[in-house]
Amino acid sequence: MLYDKLTVLQDHVKSLMIKDCQKYMKKPKISKDTMNEIFTPLIKFSKDKTTGKINDKYNPNLLLNFLDILRIRGSNEVPNSQELRFLT
């Protein structure tokens, strides 16, 4: 269920970036193929080194940058260690 929600969120972000690419990427236009090439997915899966295909050797990884989330919220201040204690 979380995976489905994150996939929907990821697709929504990509579509917004394509729609307003001048605002976000300083480019007049960008294609879906180009966006898929440069976009870093939220969830990464392990891949076989020889074939490059996704395998189930390891669990998927969720990648989030908390500082980017804070900037999106409008806060330019870096949180102190007390505010980040929930990460440990």
PDB file of N, CA, C and O in Angstrom:
ATOM      1  N   MET A   1       0.818  -1.184   0.000  1.00  0.00           N
ATOM      2  CA  MET A   1       0.000   0.000   0.000  1.00  0.00           C
ATOM      3  C   MET A   1       0.872   1.261   0.000  1.00  0.00           C
ATOM      4  O   MET A   1       0.608   2.195  -0.757  1.00  0.00           O
ATOM      5  N   LEU A   2       1.910   1.291   0.847  1.00  0.00           N
ATOM      6  CA  LEU A   2       2.812   2.435   0.863  1.00  0.00           C
ATOM      7  C   LEU A   2       3.489   2.587  -0.497  1.00  0.00           C
ATOM      8  O   LEU A   2       3.625   3.698  -1.010  1.00  0.00           O
ATOM      9  N   TYR A   3       3.908   1.475  -1.069  1.00  0.00           N
ATOM     10  CA  TYR A   3       4.552   1.515  -2.385  1.00  0.00           C
ATOM     11  C   TYR A   3       3.629   2.152  -3.422  1.00  0.00           C
ATOM     12  O   TYR A   3       4.070   2.976  -4.224  1.00  0.00           O
ATOM     13  N   ASP A   4       2.353   1.774  -3.408  1.00  0.00           N
ATOM     14  CA  ASP A   4       1.388   2.336  -4.365  1.00  0.00           C
ATOM     15  C   ASP A   4       1.230   3.844  -4.178  1.00  0.00           C
ATOM     16  O   ASP A   4       1.187   4.593  -5.153  1.00  0.00           O
ATOM     17  N   LYS A   5       1.145   4.280  -2.934  1.00  0.00           N
ATOM     18  CA  LYS A   5       1.001   5.717  -2.644  1.00  0.00           C
ATOM     19  C   LYS A   5       2.245   6.493  -3.076  1.00  0.00           C
ATOM     20  O   LYS A   5       2.140   7.586  -3.632  1.00  0.00           O
ATOM     21  N   LEU A   6       3.415   5.925  -2.817  1.00  0.00           N
ATOM     22  CA  LEU A   6       4.651   6.596  -3.215  1.00  0.00           C
ATOM     23  C   LEU A   6       4.800   6.649  -4.727  1.00  0.00           C
ATOM     24  O   LEU A   6       5.328   7.623  -5.265  1.00  0.00           O
ATOM     25  N   THR A   7       4.340   5.613  -5.418  1.00  0.00           N
ATOM     26  CA  THR A   7       4.378   5.611  -6.881  1.00  0.00           C
ATOM     27  C   THR A   7       3.456   6.676  -7.450  1.00  0.00           C
ATOM     28  O   THR A   7       3.813   7.366  -8.405  1.00  0.00           O
ATOM     29  N   VAL A   8       2.270   6.812  -6.868  1.00  0.00           N
ATOM     30  CA  VAL A   8       1.337   7.865  -7.300  1.00  0.00           C
ATOM     31  C   VAL A   8       1.949   9.239  -7.050  1.00  0.00           C
ATOM     32  O   VAL A   8       1.880  10.113  -7.914  1.00  0.00           O
ATOM     33  N   LEU A   9       2.548   9.438  -5.876  1.00  0.00           N
ATOM     34  CA  LEU A   9       3.206  10.703  -5.562  1.00  0.00           C
ATOM     35  C   LEU A   9       4.332  10.998  -6.546  1.00  0.00           C
ATOM     36  O   LEU A   9       4.449  12.116  -7.048  1.00  0.00           O
ATOM     37  N   GLN A  10       5.139  10.016  -6.813  1.00  0.00           N
ATOM     38  CA  GLN A  10       6.258  10.176  -7.742  1.00  0.00           C
ATOM     39  C   GLN A  10       5.768  10.556  -9.141  1.00  0.00           C
ATOM     40  O   GLN A  10       6.335  11.445  -9.775  1.00  0.00           O
ATOM     41  N   ASP A  11       4.730   9.894  -9.618  1.00  0.00           N
ATOM     42  CA  ASP A  11       4.177  10.211 -10.937  1.00  0.00           C
ATOM     43  C   ASP A  11       3.588  11.618 -10.973  1.00  0.00           C
ATOM     44  O   ASP A  11       3.697  12.321 -11.977  1.00  0.00           O
ATOM     45  N   HIS A  12       2.965  12.017  -9.872  1.00  0.00           N
ATOM     46  CA  HIS A  12       2.397  13.366  -9.797  1.00  0.00           C
ATOM     47  C   HIS A  12       3.506  14.430  -9.845  1.00  0.00           C
ATOM     48  O   HIS A  12       3.378  15.437 -10.542  1.00  0.00           O
ATOM     49  N   VAL A  13       4.574  14.199  -9.113  1.00  0.00           N
ATOM     50  CA  VAL A  13       5.701  15.142  -9.119  1.00  0.00           C
ATOM     51  C   VAL A  13       6.295  15.243 -10.516  1.00  0.00           C
ATOM     52  O   VAL A  13       6.597  16.342 -10.982  1.00  0.00           O
ATOM     53  N   LYS A  14       6.463  14.120 -11.180  1.00  0.00           N
ATOM     54  CA  LYS A  14       7.006  14.135 -12.547  1.00  0.00           C
ATOM     55  C   LYS A  14       6.110  14.929 -13.482  1.00  0.00           C
ATOM     56  O   LYS A  14       6.598  15.731 -14.280  1.00  0.00           O
ATOM     57  N   SER A  15       4.799  14.712 -13.390  1.00  0.00           N
ATOM     58  CA  SER A  15       3.887  15.431 -14.281  1.00  0.00           C
ATOM     59  C   SER A  15       3.898  16.934 -14.001  1.00  0.00           C
ATOM     60  O   SER A  15       3.806  17.740 -14.926  1.00  0.00           O
ATOM     61  N   LEU A  16       4.011  17.312 -12.716  1.00  0.00           N
ATOM     62  CA  LEU A  16       4.115  18.740 -12.390  1.00  0.00           C
ATOM     63  C   LEU A  16       5.400  19.344 -12.938  1.00  0.00           C
ATOM     64  O   LEU A  16       5.400  20.472 -13.433  1.00  0.00           O
ATOM     65  N   MET A  17       6.489  18.598 -12.850  1.00  0.00           N
ATOM     66  CA  MET A  17       7.762  19.106 -13.347  1.00  0.00           C
ATOM     67  C   MET A  17       7.745  19.234 -14.868  1.00  0.00           C
ATOM     68  O   MET A  17       8.357  20.151 -15.417  1.00  0.00           O
ATOM     69  N   ILE A  18       7.062  18.340 -15.544  1.00  0.00           N
ATOM     70  CA  ILE A  18       6.940  18.440 -17.005  1.00  0.00           C
ATOM     71  C   ILE A  18       6.065  19.630 -17.361  1.00  0.00           C
ATOM     72  O   ILE A  18       6.390  20.390 -18.273  1.00  0.00           O
ATOM     73  N   LYS A  19       4.959  19.796 -16.649  1.00  0.00           N
ATOM     74  CA  LYS A  19       4.020  20.887 -16.922  1.00  0.00           C
ATOM     75  C   LYS A  19       4.668  22.252 -16.686  1.00  0.00           C
ATOM     76  O   LYS A  19       4.520  23.157 -17.508  1.00  0.00           O
ATOM     77  N   ASP A  20       5.384  22.406 -15.572  1.00  0.00           N
ATOM     78  CA  ASP A  20       6.006  23.680 -15.206  1.00  0.00           C
ATOM     79  C   ASP A  20       7.525  23.583 -15.270  1.00  0.00           C
ATOM     80  O   ASP A  20       8.216  24.017 -14.348  1.00  0.00           O
ATOM     81  N   CYS A  21       8.048  23.016 -16.357  1.00  0.00           N
ATOM     82  CA  CYS A  21       9.493  22.781 -16.427  1.00  0.00           C
ATOM     83  C   CYS A  21      10.302  24.079 -16.438  1.00  0.00           C
ATOM     84  O   CYS A  21      11.451  24.088 -15.994  1.00  0.00           O
ATOM     85  N   GLN A  22       9.731  25.161 -16.931  1.00  0.00           N
ATOM     86  CA  GLN A  22      10.442  26.443 -16.905  1.00  0.00           C
ATOM     87  C   GLN A  22      10.685  26.882 -15.460  1.00  0.00           C
ATOM     88  O   GLN A  22      11.758  27.389 -15.132  1.00  0.00           O
ATOM     89  N   LYS A  23       9.710  26.687 -14.622  1.00  0.00           N
ATOM     90  CA  LYS A  23       9.805  27.079 -13.214  1.00  0.00           C
ATOM     91  C   LYS A  23      10.790  26.196 -12.451  1.00  0.00           C
ATOM     92  O   LYS A  23      11.605  26.699 -11.677  1.00  0.00           O
ATOM     93  N   TYR A  24      10.719  24.882 -12.666  1.00  0.00           N
ATOM     94  CA  TYR A  24      11.513  23.951 -11.868  1.00  0.00           C
ATOM     95  C   TYR A  24      12.888  23.643 -12.449  1.00  0.00           C
ATOM     96  O   TYR A  24      13.837  23.408 -11.701  1.00  0.00           O
ATOM     97  N   MET A  25      13.003  23.643 -13.779  1.00  0.00           N
ATOM     98  CA  MET A  25      14.241  23.181 -14.390  1.00  0.00           C
ATOM     99  C   MET A  25      14.900  24.205 -15.300  1.00  0.00           C
ATOM    100  O   MET A  25      15.957  23.941 -15.873  1.00  0.00           O
ATOM    101  N   LYS A  26      14.286  25.362 -15.435  1.00  0.00           N
ATOM    102  CA  LYS A  26      14.817  26.445 -16.275  1.00  0.00           C
ATOM    103  C   LYS A  26      14.957  26.007 -17.742  1.00  0.00           C
ATOM    104  O   LYS A  26      15.885  26.412 -18.442  1.00  0.00           O
ATOM    105  N   LYS A  27      14.017  25.174 -18.181  1.00  0.00           N
ATOM    106  CA  LYS A  27      13.988  24.707 -19.566  1.00  0.00           C
ATOM    107  C   LYS A  27      12.598  24.982 -20.114  1.00  0.00           C
ATOM    108  O   LYS A  27      11.610  24.853 -19.392  1.00  0.00           O
ATOM    109  N   PRO A  28      12.509  25.367 -21.405  1.00  0.00           N
ATOM    110  CA  PRO A  28      11.185  25.674 -21.957  1.00  0.00           C
ATOM    111  C   PRO A  28      10.286  24.450 -22.089  1.00  0.00           C
ATOM    112  O   PRO A  28       9.077  24.549 -21.880  1.00  0.00           O
ATOM    113  N   LYS A  29      10.856  23.298 -22.431  1.00  0.00           N
ATOM    114  CA  LYS A  29      10.087  22.064 -22.587  1.00  0.00           C
ATOM    115  C   LYS A  29      10.949  20.882 -22.205  1.00  0.00           C
ATOM    116  O   LYS A  29      12.174  20.919 -22.321  1.00  0.00           O
ATOM    117  N   ILE A  30      10.282  19.822 -21.745  1.00  0.00           N
ATOM    118  CA  ILE A  30      10.992  18.581 -21.437  1.00  0.00           C
ATOM    119  C   ILE A  30      10.041  17.423 -21.723  1.00  0.00           C
ATOM    120  O   ILE A  30       8.848  17.504 -21.431  1.00  0.00           O
ATOM    121  N   SER A  31      10.569  16.363 -22.288  1.00  0.00           N
ATOM    122  CA  SER A  31       9.735  15.216 -22.636  1.00  0.00           C
ATOM    123  C   SER A  31       9.633  14.251 -21.454  1.00  0.00           C
ATOM    124  O   SER A  31      10.420  14.319 -20.510  1.00  0.00           O
ATOM    125  N   LYS A  32       8.652  13.356 -21.524  1.00  0.00           N
ATOM    126  CA  LYS A  32       8.503  12.344 -20.475  1.00  0.00           C
ATOM    127  C   LYS A  32       9.719  11.431 -20.426  1.00  0.00           C
ATOM    128  O   LYS A  32      10.161  11.035 -19.348  1.00  0.00           O
ATOM    129  N   ASP A  33      10.259  11.098 -21.600  1.00  0.00           N
ATOM    130  CA  ASP A  33      11.433  10.224 -21.637  1.00  0.00           C
ATOM    131  C   ASP A  33      12.626  10.878 -20.947  1.00  0.00           C
ATOM    132  O   ASP A  33      13.340  10.224 -20.187  1.00  0.00           O
ATOM    133  N   THR A  34      12.842  12.157 -21.209  1.00  0.00           N
ATOM    134  CA  THR A  34      13.945  12.878 -20.568  1.00  0.00           C
ATOM    135  C   THR A  34      13.715  12.964 -19.067  1.00  0.00           C
ATOM    136  O   THR A  34      14.649  12.788 -18.284  1.00  0.00           O
ATOM    137  N   MET A  35      12.480  13.231 -18.661  1.00  0.00           N
ATOM    138  CA  MET A  35      12.166  13.300 -17.233  1.00  0.00           C
ATOM    139  C   MET A  35      12.445  11.963 -16.558  1.00  0.00           C
ATOM    140  O   MET A  35      13.000  11.932 -15.459  1.00  0.00           O
ATOM    141  N   ASN A  36      12.076  10.878 -17.188  1.00  0.00           N
ATOM    142  CA  ASN A  36      12.324   9.555 -16.603  1.00  0.00           C
ATOM    143  C   ASN A  36      13.813   9.253 -16.508  1.00  0.00           C
ATOM    144  O   ASN A  36      14.240   8.526 -15.611  1.00  0.00           O
ATOM    145  N   GLU A  37      14.603   9.800 -17.416  1.00  0.00           N
ATOM    146  CA  GLU A  37      16.055   9.588 -17.373  1.00  0.00           C
ATOM    147  C   GLU A  37      16.715  10.350 -16.227  1.00  0.00           C
ATOM    148  O   GLU A  37      17.629   9.832 -15.585  1.00  0.00           O
ATOM    149  N   ILE A  38      16.261  11.574 -15.968  1.00  0.00           N
ATOM    150  CA  ILE A  38      16.938  12.413 -14.976  1.00  0.00           C
ATOM    151  C   ILE A  38      16.308  12.345 -13.588  1.00  0.00           C
ATOM    152  O   ILE A  38      16.920  12.786 -12.616  1.00  0.00           O
ATOM    153  N   PHE A  39      15.109  11.807 -13.480  1.00  0.00           N
ATOM    154  CA  PHE A  39      14.406  11.754 -12.206  1.00  0.00           C
ATOM    155  C   PHE A  39      14.929  10.593 -11.361  1.00  0.00           C
ATOM    156  O   PHE A  39      15.024   9.465 -11.843  1.00  0.00           O
ATOM    157  N   THR A  40      15.264  10.869 -10.114  1.00  0.00           N
ATOM    158  CA  THR A  40      15.704   9.816  -9.200  1.00  0.00           C
ATOM    159  C   THR A  40      14.476   9.256  -8.498  1.00  0.00           C
ATOM    160  O   THR A  40      13.777   9.990  -7.800  1.00  0.00           O
ATOM    161  N   PRO A  41      14.204   7.968  -8.672  1.00  0.00           N
ATOM    162  CA  PRO A  41      12.991   7.403  -8.072  1.00  0.00           C
ATOM    163  C   PRO A  41      13.066   7.378  -6.543  1.00  0.00           C
ATOM    164  O   PRO A  41      14.149   7.313  -5.962  1.00  0.00           O
ATOM    165  N   LEU A  42      11.901   7.431  -5.911  1.00  0.00           N
ATOM    166  CA  LEU A  42      11.833   7.379  -4.460  1.00  0.00           C
ATOM    167  C   LEU A  42      12.207   5.998  -3.931  1.00  0.00           C
ATOM    168  O   LEU A  42      12.829   5.882  -2.875  1.00  0.00           O
ATOM    169  N   ILE A  43      11.832   4.963  -4.657  1.00  0.00           N
ATOM    170  CA  ILE A  43      12.106   3.597  -4.245  1.00  0.00           C
ATOM    171  C   ILE A  43      13.067   2.962  -5.240  1.00  0.00           C
ATOM    172  O   ILE A  43      12.822   2.964  -6.447  1.00  0.00           O
ATOM    173  N   LYS A  44      14.163   2.420  -4.720  1.00  0.00           N
ATOM    174  CA  LYS A  44      15.140   1.747  -5.575  1.00  0.00           C
ATOM    175  C   LYS A  44      15.156   0.259  -5.253  1.00  0.00           C
ATOM    176  O   LYS A  44      15.084  -0.148  -4.093  1.00  0.00           O
ATOM    177  N   PHE A  45      15.252  -0.533  -6.303  1.00  0.00           N
ATOM    178  CA  PHE A  45      15.282  -1.983  -6.169  1.00  0.00           C
ATOM    179  C   PHE A  45      16.683  -2.491  -6.474  1.00  0.00           C
ATOM    180  O   PHE A  45      17.422  -1.875  -7.242  1.00  0.00           O
ATOM    181  N   SER A  46      17.042  -3.616  -5.867  1.00  0.00           N
ATOM    182  CA  SER A  46      18.350  -4.200  -6.159  1.00  0.00           C
ATOM    183  C   SER A  46      18.341  -4.771  -7.567  1.00  0.00           C
ATOM    184  O   SER A  46      17.322  -5.273  -8.042  1.00  0.00           O
ATOM    185  N   LYS A  47      19.491  -4.688  -8.229  1.00  0.00           N
ATOM    186  CA  LYS A  47      19.616  -5.163  -9.604  1.00  0.00           C
ATOM    187  C   LYS A  47      20.776  -6.136  -9.703  1.00  0.00           C
ATOM    188  O   LYS A  47      21.769  -6.023  -8.985  1.00  0.00           O
ATOM    189  N   ASP A  48      20.631  -7.084 -10.597  1.00  0.00           N
ATOM    190  CA  ASP A  48      21.698  -8.030 -10.876  1.00  0.00           C
ATOM    191  C   ASP A  48      22.827  -7.285 -11.578  1.00  0.00           C
ATOM    192  O   ASP A  48      22.579  -6.538 -12.525  1.00  0.00           O
ATOM    193  N   LYS A  49      24.057  -7.478 -11.129  1.00  0.00           N
ATOM    194  CA  LYS A  49      25.185  -6.737 -11.694  1.00  0.00           C
ATOM    195  C   LYS A  49      25.471  -7.106 -13.136  1.00  0.00           C
ATOM    196  O   LYS A  49      25.918  -6.259 -13.909  1.00  0.00           O
ATOM    197  N   THR A  50      25.225  -8.342 -13.513  1.00  0.00           N
ATOM    198  CA  THR A  50      25.551  -8.761 -14.882  1.00  0.00           C
ATOM    199  C   THR A  50      24.444  -8.426 -15.866  1.00  0.00           C
ATOM    200  O   THR A  50      24.728  -7.980 -16.977  1.00  0.00           O
ATOM    201  N   THR A  51      23.186  -8.630 -15.484  1.00  0.00           N
ATOM    202  CA  THR A  51      22.092  -8.397 -16.424  1.00  0.00           C
ATOM    203  C   THR A  51      21.467  -7.015 -16.285  1.00  0.00           C
ATOM    204  O   THR A  51      20.898  -6.497 -17.246  1.00  0.00           O
ATOM    205  N   GLY A  52      21.563  -6.405 -15.093  1.00  0.00           N
ATOM    206  CA  GLY A  52      20.942  -5.107 -14.859  1.00  0.00           C
ATOM    207  C   GLY A  52      19.459  -5.210 -14.573  1.00  0.00           C
ATOM    208  O   GLY A  52      18.784  -4.188 -14.454  1.00  0.00           O
ATOM    209  N   LYS A  53      18.934  -6.427 -14.460  1.00  0.00           N
ATOM    210  CA  LYS A  53      17.508  -6.612 -14.195  1.00  0.00           C
ATOM    211  C   LYS A  53      17.251  -6.599 -12.685  1.00  0.00           C
ATOM    212  O   LYS A  53      18.102  -6.987 -11.884  1.00  0.00           O
ATOM    213  N   ILE A  54      16.056  -6.141 -12.326  1.00  0.00           N
ATOM    214  CA  ILE A  54      15.657  -6.089 -10.929  1.00  0.00           C
ATOM    215  C   ILE A  54      15.544  -7.512 -10.391  1.00  0.00           C
ATOM    216  O   ILE A  54      14.972  -8.390 -11.036  1.00  0.00           O
ATOM    217  N   ASN A  55      16.103  -7.725  -9.190  1.00  0.00           N
ATOM    218  CA  ASN A  55      15.973  -9.020  -8.535  1.00  0.00           C
ATOM    219  C   ASN A  55      15.446  -8.812  -7.115  1.00  0.00           C
ATOM    220  O   ASN A  55      15.276  -7.675  -6.674  1.00  0.00           O
ATOM    221  N   ASP A  56      15.192  -9.890  -6.416  1.00  0.00           N
ATOM    222  CA  ASP A  56      14.675  -9.770  -5.054  1.00  0.00           C
ATOM    223  C   ASP A  56      15.701 -10.204  -4.012  1.00  0.00           C
ATOM    224  O   ASP A  56      15.349 -10.720  -2.951  1.00  0.00           O
ATOM    225  N   LYS A  57      16.970  -9.986  -4.331  1.00  0.00           N
ATOM    226  CA  LYS A  57      18.042 -10.351  -3.406  1.00  0.00           C
ATOM    227  C   LYS A  57      17.986  -9.495  -2.136  1.00  0.00           C
ATOM    228  O   LYS A  57      18.224 -10.001  -1.039  1.00  0.00           O
ATOM    229  N   TYR A  58      17.678  -8.218  -2.278  1.00  0.00           N
ATOM    230  CA  TYR A  58      17.581  -7.293  -1.151  1.00  0.00           C
ATOM    231  C   TYR A  58      16.227  -6.608  -1.179  1.00  0.00           C
ATOM    232  O   TYR A  58      15.576  -6.543  -2.221  1.00  0.00           O
ATOM    233  N   ASN A  59      15.806  -6.097  -0.027  1.00  0.00           N
ATOM    234  CA  ASN A  59      14.566  -5.333   0.050  1.00  0.00           C
ATOM    235  C   ASN A  59      14.733  -4.007  -0.687  1.00  0.00           C
ATOM    236  O   ASN A  59      15.850  -3.500  -0.789  1.00  0.00           O
ATOM    237  N   PRO A  60      13.636  -3.431  -1.207  1.00  0.00           N
ATOM    238  CA  PRO A  60      13.711  -2.116  -1.837  1.00  0.00           C
ATOM    239  C   PRO A  60      14.119  -1.049  -0.823  1.00  0.00           C
ATOM    240  O   PRO A  60      13.859  -1.187   0.373  1.00  0.00           O
ATOM    241  N   ASN A  61      14.759   0.013  -1.307  1.00  0.00           N
ATOM    242  CA  ASN A  61      15.187   1.132  -0.467  1.00  0.00           C
ATOM    243  C   ASN A  61      14.341   2.352  -0.768  1.00  0.00           C
ATOM    244  O   ASN A  61      14.053   2.648  -1.927  1.00  0.00           O
ATOM    245  N   LEU A  62      13.947   3.056   0.273  1.00  0.00           N
ATOM    246  CA  LEU A  62      13.200   4.298   0.151  1.00  0.00           C
ATOM    247  C   LEU A  62      14.179   5.440   0.373  1.00  0.00           C
ATOM    248  O   LEU A  62      14.855   5.491   1.401  1.00  0.00           O
ATOM    249  N   LEU A  63      14.259   6.359  -0.588  1.00  0.00           N
ATOM    250  CA  LEU A  63      15.196   7.470  -0.506  1.00  0.00           C
ATOM    251  C   LEU A  63      14.439   8.778  -0.311  1.00  0.00           C
ATOM    252  O   LEU A  63      13.631   9.169  -1.153  1.00  0.00           O
ATOM    253  N   LEU A  64      14.706   9.448   0.802  1.00  0.00           N
ATOM    254  CA  LEU A  64      14.117  10.757   1.072  1.00  0.00           C
ATOM    255  C   LEU A  64      15.205  11.697   1.560  1.00  0.00           C
ATOM    256  O   LEU A  64      16.100  11.301   2.307  1.00  0.00           O
ATOM    257  N   ASN A  65      15.116  12.931   1.133  1.00  0.00           N
ATOM    258  CA  ASN A  65      16.038  13.949   1.602  1.00  0.00           C
ATOM    259  C   ASN A  65      15.241  14.903   2.486  1.00  0.00           C
ATOM    260  O   ASN A  65      14.462  15.715   1.988  1.00  0.00           O
ATOM    261  N   PHE A  66      15.438  14.801   3.792  1.00  0.00           N
ATOM    262  CA  PHE A  66      14.650  15.592   4.721  1.00  0.00           C
ATOM    263  C   PHE A  66      14.886  17.091   4.566  1.00  0.00           C
ATOM    264  O   PHE A  66      13.971  17.881   4.800  1.00  0.00           O
ATOM    265  N   LEU A  67      16.080  17.495   4.180  1.00  0.00           N
ATOM    266  CA  LEU A  67      16.329  18.928   4.006  1.00  0.00           C
ATOM    267  C   LEU A  67      15.517  19.480   2.853  1.00  0.00           C
ATOM    268  O   LEU A  67      15.027  20.606   2.931  1.00  0.00           O
ATOM    269  N   ASP A  68      15.361  18.707   1.775  1.00  0.00           N
ATOM    270  CA  ASP A  68      14.512  19.150   0.672  1.00  0.00           C
ATOM    271  C   ASP A  68      13.056  19.270   1.112  1.00  0.00           C
ATOM    272  O   ASP A  68      12.351  20.193   0.704  1.00  0.00           O
ATOM    273  N   ILE A  69      12.613  18.343   1.938  1.00  0.00           N
ATOM    274  CA  ILE A  69      11.243  18.408   2.445  1.00  0.00           C
ATOM    275  C   ILE A  69      11.045  19.670   3.277  1.00  0.00           C
ATOM    276  O   ILE A  69      10.007  20.324   3.180  1.00  0.00           O
ATOM    277  N   LEU A  70      12.032  20.010   4.088  1.00  0.00           N
ATOM    278  CA  LEU A  70      11.925  21.234   4.890  1.00  0.00           C
ATOM    279  C   LEU A  70      11.903  22.471   4.001  1.00  0.00           C
ATOM    280  O   LEU A  70      11.167  23.416   4.285  1.00  0.00           O
ATOM    281  N   ARG A  71      12.689  22.482   2.939  1.00  0.00           N
ATOM    282  CA  ARG A  71      12.685  23.631   2.019  1.00  0.00           C
ATOM    283  C   ARG A  71      11.340  23.771   1.331  1.00  0.00           C
ATOM    284  O   ARG A  71      10.855  24.885   1.134  1.00  0.00           O
ATOM    285  N   ILE A  72      10.731  22.643   0.962  1.00  0.00           N
ATOM    286  CA  ILE A  72       9.417  22.676   0.329  1.00  0.00           C
ATOM    287  C   ILE A  72       8.394  23.272   1.292  1.00  0.00           C
ATOM    288  O   ILE A  72       7.499  24.011   0.879  1.00  0.00           O
ATOM    289  N   ARG A  73       8.530  22.951   2.567  1.00  0.00           N
ATOM    290  CA  ARG A  73       7.631  23.511   3.578  1.00  0.00           C
ATOM    291  C   ARG A  73       7.874  24.994   3.807  1.00  0.00           C
ATOM    292  O   ARG A  73       7.075  25.645   4.479  1.00  0.00           O
ATOM    293  N   GLY A  74       8.950  25.542   3.268  1.00  0.00           N
ATOM    294  CA  GLY A  74       9.217  26.957   3.416  1.00  0.00           C
ATOM    295  C   GLY A  74      10.224  27.298   4.485  1.00  0.00           C
ATOM    296  O   GLY A  74      10.437  28.475   4.777  1.00  0.00           O
ATOM    297  N   SER A  75      10.846  26.306   5.073  1.00  0.00           N
ATOM    298  CA  SER A  75      11.825  26.550   6.121  1.00  0.00           C
ATOM    299  C   SER A  75      13.226  26.406   5.552  1.00  0.00           C
ATOM    300  O   SER A  75      13.572  25.346   5.029  1.00  0.00           O
ATOM    301  N   ASN A  76      14.037  27.449   5.643  1.00  0.00           N
ATOM    302  CA  ASN A  76      15.416  27.391   5.166  1.00  0.00           C
ATOM    303  C   ASN A  76      16.390  27.020   6.274  1.00  0.00           C
ATOM    304  O   ASN A  76      17.586  26.862   6.028  1.00  0.00           O
ATOM    305  N   GLU A  77      15.885  26.881   7.485  1.00  0.00           N
ATOM    306  CA  GLU A  77      16.747  26.560   8.605  1.00  0.00           C
ATOM    307  C   GLU A  77      17.001  25.055   8.668  1.00  0.00           C
ATOM    308  O   GLU A  77      16.090  24.250   8.477  1.00  0.00           O
ATOM    309  N   VAL A  78      18.231  24.699   8.936  1.00  0.00           N
ATOM    310  CA  VAL A  78      18.582  23.301   9.111  1.00  0.00           C
ATOM    311  C   VAL A  78      18.182  22.898  10.529  1.00  0.00           C
ATOM    312  O   VAL A  78      18.520  23.597  11.485  1.00  0.00           O
ATOM    313  N   PRO A  79      17.470  21.786  10.678  1.00  0.00           N
ATOM    314  CA  PRO A  79      17.049  21.391  12.023  1.00  0.00           C
ATOM    315  C   PRO A  79      18.231  21.004  12.892  1.00  0.00           C
ATOM    316  O   PRO A  79      19.238  20.496  12.400  1.00  0.00           O
ATOM    317  N   ASN A  80      18.100  21.250  14.188  1.00  0.00           N
ATOM    318  CA  ASN A  80      19.170  20.875  15.109  1.00  0.00           C
ATOM    319  C   ASN A  80      19.034  19.407  15.503  1.00  0.00           C
ATOM    320  O   ASN A  80      18.082  18.739  15.099  1.00  0.00           O
ATOM    321  N   SER A  81      19.971  18.911  16.281  1.00  0.00           N
ATOM    322  CA  SER A  81      19.991  17.488  16.628  1.00  0.00           C
ATOM    323  C   SER A  81      18.768  17.071  17.441  1.00  0.00           C
ATOM    324  O   SER A  81      18.320  15.929  17.332  1.00  0.00           O
ATOM    325  N   GLN A  82      18.225  17.969  18.247  1.00  0.00           N
ATOM    326  CA  GLN A  82      17.028  17.634  19.026  1.00  0.00           C
ATOM    327  C   GLN A  82      15.832  17.393  18.113  1.00  0.00           C
ATOM    328  O   GLN A  82      15.020  16.504  18.368  1.00  0.00           O
ATOM    329  N   GLU A  83      15.725  18.186  17.053  1.00  0.00           N
ATOM    330  CA  GLU A  83      14.607  18.044  16.129  1.00  0.00           C
ATOM    331  C   GLU A  83      14.742  16.782  15.273  1.00  0.00           C
ATOM    332  O   GLU A  83      13.742  16.263  14.777  1.00  0.00           O
ATOM    333  N   LEU A  84      15.958  16.291  15.097  1.00  0.00           N
ATOM    334  CA  LEU A  84      16.184  15.120  14.267  1.00  0.00           C
ATOM    335  C   LEU A  84      16.360  13.842  15.071  1.00  0.00           C
ATOM    336  O   LEU A  84      16.728  12.815  14.501  1.00  0.00           O
ATOM    337  N   ARG A  85      16.111  13.869  16.363  1.00  0.00           N
ATOM    338  CA  ARG A  85      16.367  12.692  17.189  1.00  0.00           C
ATOM    339  C   ARG A  85      15.505  11.498  16.793  1.00  0.00           C
ATOM    340  O   ARG A  85      15.863  10.359  17.094  1.00  0.00           O
ATOM    341  N   PHE A  86      14.376  11.735  16.125  1.00  0.00           N
ATOM    342  CA  PHE A  86      13.522  10.634  15.711  1.00  0.00           C
ATOM    343  C   PHE A  86      14.167   9.785  14.622  1.00  0.00           C
ATOM    344  O   PHE A  86      13.695   8.683  14.343  1.00  0.00           O
ATOM    345  N   LEU A  87      15.241  10.279  14.000  1.00  0.00           N
ATOM    346  CA  LEU A  87      15.929   9.521  12.939  1.00  0.00           C
ATOM    347  C   LEU A  87      16.867   8.477  13.487  1.00  0.00           C
ATOM    348  O   LEU A  87      17.268   7.568  12.760  1.00  0.00           O
ATOM    349  N   THR A  88      17.228   8.580  14.748  1.00  0.00           N
ATOM    350  CA  THR A  88      18.195   7.639  15.312  1.00  0.00           C
ATOM    351  C   THR A  88      17.532   6.458  15.957  1.00  0.00           C
ATOM    352  O   THR A  88      18.214   5.575  16.478  1.00  0.00           O
TER     353      THR A  88
END
